[in-house]
Amino acid sequence: MVTSPALPLRWGRSASRFRSETFRRRAAVAGTVVVVGALAALNIARHVLPPGTLWLSLAAAPALVAFGRASGLSWHQMGLSRQRLRSGGLWGLGAIATVGGVYAVGLLLPMTRSFFLDARYHLGPSEALLTAFVIIPVGTILLEEIAFRSVLWGMLHRHMTAWKAVLVSSALFGLWHVLPALGDVGRGGISGVVPPGPLATAMVVGGTVLFTAIGGVVAGELRRRSGSVLASAGMHWATNALGVLFALAAWKVVS
């Protein structure tokens, strides 16, 4: 009886394929760990450096993209492909219109208008416009969208499903806001509502993490459906920058 070499050959190919897939998965997990570590360091740097340090975002965002590309991520996997720009733009404009509509209703209703009266955004028109169209897009949205909805999302999606990538990146996006929330506590973030102390700290930090994580899920879903970071960036800009502009309007109404 002659033994066919086909069976050992198939087993050899299967073992080789398994080793290759295991290596790619481990490399993807390692890349994710590196990105998360880099984001932790960036978060601390943003907290330590003076506010409005735009150069950090301008340096960190392309560095993260370069690392993603060097790790094997395609432009499509990072939500940065030209083919998905139109889709991302349309979803982003829809998100801006939706947020703007909600804010407009909130401003018009006396019972919700006070929500816009944030002392941090009691600004003059020129300062409000600078904040909405320069500081927020460059200092916040550029880095956070590239970090969480582009490179990290792409890294995660290599070794987990899209929905798991959305949930994990959103949870990390919530944790990204712990240090800013602690800063808000130090500035009396809920002064007059809860006396300063551990309870106030827990409320501000917990509420901020939860709110931003939920926002991260919405942004992540926009990015997933559109295939473009442009969609989540539009929603992100609308939430933050339109908040500043509507705050300007609210202060004008009550003054």
HUKA-V415603 format. One line per field, one symbol per residue. phi: phi as a letter, one per 30 degrees, with the letter a starting at -180 (. if undefined). burial: + if it has 24 or more other C-alpha atoms within 12 Angstrom, else -. A space follows every 50 residues. Layout:
# HUKA-V415603
phi->???
burial->???
This chain:
# HUKA-V415603
phi->.cdddddedddddddddddddddddddddddddddddddddddddddddd eidddddddddddddddedddjdddddcibdddcddddddddddddddde dddddddddedcddddddedcdcdedddddddcbdddddcdedddddccc ddedddddbadddddddddddddddecddeddddddciebeicbeeledd ddddddddddddddedddddddddddibdedddddddddddddddddedd ddddd
burial->---------------------------+--++--++-++--++--+---- ---+-++--++--++-++--+-+-++++++---++-+++++++-++--++ --++--+-----+--+++--+++----++-++--++++++++++++++++ +++++++++--+--++++++++++++++++++-++---++---------+ +-++++++++++++++++++++++++++++++++++++++++++++++++ +----
